[in-house]
Amino acid sequence: MKAFLILEDGTVFSGTAIGSPREIISEIVFNTSMTGYLEVLTDPSYAGQAVVMTYPLIGNYGICHEDMESDRPWADGFLVRELSRMPSNFRSRDTIQHFLLEHDIPGIAGIDTRALTKLLRERGTMNGMITTREYSSLEEILPKIREYTPGNVVERVTCREKHVLMGDGFRVALMDFGAKRNIARSLNQRGCQVTVYPAYTKAEEILADEPDGIMLSNGPGDPKECTEIITELKKLYRTDIPTFAICLGHQLMALATGADTYKLKYGHRGGNHPVKDLETGRVYISSQNHGYVVDETSLDESVARPAFVNVNDGTNEGLSYVGKNLFTVQFHPEACPGPRDSAYLFDRFLKMMEVRKHA
Amino acid sequence: MPRNPEIKKVLVIGSGPIVIGQAAEFDYAGTQACRSLKEEGVEVVLLNSNPATIMTDKDIADEVYIEPLTVEVLERLIETTKPDSVLPTLGGQAGLNLAMELADSGFLETHQVRLIGTTPETIKKAEDRQEFKDTMEKIGEPCAASLVVHDVEAGVAFADEIGYPVVLRPAYTLGGSGGGIAKNEEELVEILQNGLRLSRVGEVLVERCIAGWKEIEYEVMRDGNGNVITVCNMENIDPVGVHTGDSIVVAPSQTLGDKEYQMLRSAALNIIDELQITGGCNVQFALHPENFEYCVIEVNPRVSRSSALASKATGYPIAKVAAKIALGYTLDEIPNAITGKTYASFEPMLDYCVVKLPRLPFDKFISAKRTLTTQMKATGEVMSICTSFEGALMKAIRSLEQHVDSLLSMDFSGQTDEELVERLHRVDDRRIYVIAEALRRGISYDVIHEITRIDKWFIDKIAILTEMEGRLKTEPLTGELLAEAKRMEFPDAVIGRLTERAEREIKYLRDKYDIHVAFKMVDTCAAEFAAETPYYYSCFGSENEAVGEKTRKKVLVLGSGPIRIGQGIEFDFCSVHSTWAFAEAGYETIIINNNPETVSTDFDIADKLYFEPLTPEDVENVVELEKPDGAVVQFGGQTAIGLTEALLKMGVPIFGTSARDVDAAEDRELFDRILEECCIPRPAGHTVYTCEEAIAAANELGYPVLVRPSYVLGGQGMQIAINDQDVTEFIGVINRIAQEHPILVDKYLRGKEIEVDAVCDGEEVLIPGIMEHIERAGIHSGDSISVYPAMSLADRTKRVIEEYTRRLARALHVRGLINIQFIVSNDEVYVIEVNPRSSRTVPYISKVTGIPIVKLATQVMIGKAIKELGFAPGLQPEADYVAVKMPVFSFEKIRGADIGLGPEMKSTGECLGIADTFNEALYKAFLGAGIRLPRTKKMIITVKDADKLEAADIARRFEALGYKIYATKGTAKVLNEKGVKAIRTGKLEQESPNLLDLILEHDIDLVIDTPNQGAAKSHDGFVIRRNAIETGVNVLTAIDTARALVTSLENREEGLTLIDIATVRSRGAYAGGSV
């Protein structure tokens, strides 16, 4: 069956429908990772967005369920050049075609993903519609496409109830704004006991549990929409509990402490972005997935200072907070997909908890 | 970290002659690195014995020494040129070994020269088997169970412990020389003995056989600040067991999930960090196909063939960045030249699929074993890029230029299913075609996978291609089907054959259905950033992004495809120089080529690079977009010449000599007429089409005769026949190759062979110099030792040669280059071959005369006259020194190949000796070719009857040098009669000690064995030569070569004088000339 991607500027790409025949409108973003399509699909940060994979051969190693970063795919749609008809991997248990169908996610194969990516790069992230209907006139639907906003997506992706992942080390409170599984797993692997809190948990409730450390997770959407969460983070900021934040958590803490964020033209999504640790001068290749970024010019030097910078475009990639047991990064040290080079940051977080414990 | 200001003058070591396992990739890396160093204001001294390289140009380095790569030369060079640093990681294993010897001996320290790029400690840790193993153990990176042994007994004991099969890897050898897999004790003993001998340090690693695991490589970089990145990972379709140089390789990996990908990536970075590498490095892993177990196979702490491939596959210039790192820069300070916006501290993301196929030399070595093992056999490779694996594979196949254009090109349809399954067990260059046939028969993926261990993902992709063949055969050719076939890169010709249509009709249908090629950019970043470098590949069913707009005159330069015997790096030298000359003349330059090892496919050589197969259809796609004002075919070897007709049909004018005149040189009758008009004699000969005609012609001319197909390069299929049976056999061989052209039968004259390259502007002719071959006619010019200036010619003869050259060039209306081969027999000059195009000797003669021939030829092609270019026409004054070009062979790598020299070319590369005297130049050339004598001062002589008298004279001279001579019955008799003490030794079937025993005892320095001509080659001779080669003994198969060697040994001098080729100036150039 033919399927179409109609972009808000009127550009139409056509291909073959894969997955659900459902019609959707979403924000179209591209990801340049060459492996890790399942991790991308199941990363809650993609809620409200449809993902274009720039690597043309997708599905080669099928679906290995243990690679899922949450319990379902969150991307609204999936756009690829070619889906492998026969996956091959010793762990594969399913095909991506079937996986998409099962989760009612629409997609298109056979798209010139490079042409689409170039368009998004040049014009900036756009909304688009994935449909199997052939519209005779775009005029009636374009306004509808342009109208779309992802809305408050954190609400959709966060867990419903607080739960505990056992461990015999430090007790970490993980605020789930749409956390990828590997954040909790990375902490668990380091012995931590991780308590996962729904995004809208009050600071008081968390503090009452007396955690050794607080972890603010990644998540989807425009950080400025998360006003209630920001209010709670302001309270957490005032404590001296060691805190580590990733991606949306990083942006929200910046907003909570008076800095500003803005939307990038087409975001950073992939596994090859160089970030420089400003303290050591070392450059790490990082996994990234963000459309918004902290505005460095809005920083109050007495509150937070840049700790990491993106070598490619000079945007902020991390902050260290003055006089606080608090550091935050824009990129993803939990990888999955992508390089594990910055996993050492979890160790740094553990160290902070240790220092405080012995203080 | 800014660059280290103490580094002001760097000595770069090249890799020497092209041999299997060490090819053009090091010219590419070295050239890029030298340019990168010079960009930083560093003075560059270059040492490389290979004159065909671009890196040995005076434009590339400040001081250029084309000298043998020996410790003595290197020490001498350091003493005289006084560099503060040596960069050894760009010259492959040869350069690295040499630098290590100097580091070990303390010479570098004494002279306060540092090794930059990577320290000796690092090189040791990576290259020394035991140290490497210990290091890996320390950081918890698994290696296959293994033991370093120094004798056979220890190897046998260890293999008994870990069980067969075991893999054997000698330390410090190139391309895995002397390695292999042993399935039992007998094989182990054989391979191990050989490996121990070939290893520089007499050690071999015996390890657990992980054959059948996935072979995955990572190209990684690290700077002095500890920043690490991965440039590319690659997956070998052929699992562990086949050398990666002989494997079909795909980039990036296709069957690895993110978990496997990142696990190995982290391991690679761990390793490079522990080894403290500064620069580029290649890490090879074996990955268990059914779990996460992996082993580190090998680490190369330098740029390599794989890094050249990775550079071309991603657009990331590894050598350039490695050179900057060597100067002290960190990755985040080095700009990404492709995007112009980002930095080298990122990882390239591909949005396409890359396939590499090896170019194997079995078409040249018909008797060789085609089995692929851990010993590399490929002479070169092709790379292709497409948006699908199917497309990339199809493009790579037709890039090989081995008469293959699809998976149907090798026909196994006559085999039974059982035979096919049996054939699947054979790991050779035809396996992929066997798999395709098996799939056509419906043999299951499981069966194929079980035998070959090739991942089912790849098997399925091959199946998709064979299914398409079936659909094209059986279904109506709708627009949809055609579009799908083109998306998989089926050539029009193949679609035509399958649908029983003419090729042109397919093209017509494509136009009708609006199925057009699109060009996409290789930009290192999957379109995330706008890129500035126009490096393109084609695909179907996509939006085109290459812009064909025209602002100035445009020239299309056709490259020479994969490196093969007979068409080597010299044609890349010519293509690149021509491109530069066109650019200088104001042209927009466009290169089409498919060889990832070369300089011509570097991203900043031409204004635009199309990485594409060199077939008429693929070239036409580029032509339709770019609409060039003309194309250049003179410099790209037979590959480019072969496209002339197609280009003319596309309406593209050919710059330089017209196609009609090129034909005239190849067409026997036309050419005879021209020779007659010019009053130039040639050996009598005839053009024939059938075997009967050939025999008749041969008898009329009288034996011996030369039999050869027209339109070939490197003498392919050329043989000397001494009787009717030979003729019958040779014609049979020639007709096995698709042969549209007639066969030539010529009287064979045994005289001096002379070669000339010249530039002609249609009127005037410039001859840089006359080259004389040491071996008499009958041995291919590429395999002969060539001397400039010609030493034994009378002035009168030189004038005749000059005159004949002038007449021929004019008669053929040559505009550009012409190469002529003469025979001087009884003071009479005969022409034996004329090629109105660039030749193998062009780089060498350019360098030793200081005359930039390719540049001149290019200028002439666009209308300049020689006189305008600052040169006086005619034969140029001879240089003050002598240059000897020596062929270099890779026989030890190709099991079963006959090493006897003849009219068909067999050498893979060459080196140069240049000195004030002939004897010193000759000695240097032998040294450069790796002939380091004497050692044991024992030799074997066994020559054919015609050579026996000359052999006696040569033997006497060896005897005078202290050699003990063994000889076979007939030879010994003649030697003894002539007063040479020769010990008569039995042939193979005779009792011990016979010749073979002597050879296998490793007590022999040298074998002189001249085989009989004709087809009736003695089996004994073949066995002797093979065994000698495989045990590392020097073998000479031409009596003239033997004489040259003894001359060189007699005149061996201790202190060699080193000559800076960059200071060589043409003595013929006008003062203030424009070139």
Interface residues (C-beta under 8 A of the other chain):
Chain A: F30 T32 S33 M34 T35 G36 L38 E39 T54 Y55 P56 L57 N60 Y61 C64 D67 R81 E82 S84 R85 M86 P87 S88 N89 F90 R91 G110 D112 T113 R114 A115 T117 K118 R121 E122 G270 G271 N272 H273 P274 K276 G281 R282 V283 I285 V311 N312 A335 C336 P337 G338 P339 R340 D341
Chain B: M1 N225 G226 N227 V228 I229 T230 P252 S253 Q254 T255 L256 G257 D258 K259 Y261 Q262 R265 S266 L269 P289 E290 N291 T330 L331 D332 K341 T342 Y343 S345 F346 E347 P348 M349 L350 D351 Y352 C353 T387 S388 F389 D455 K456 W457 D460 I464 K520 C525 A526 A527 E528 F529 A530 G541 S542 E543 E545
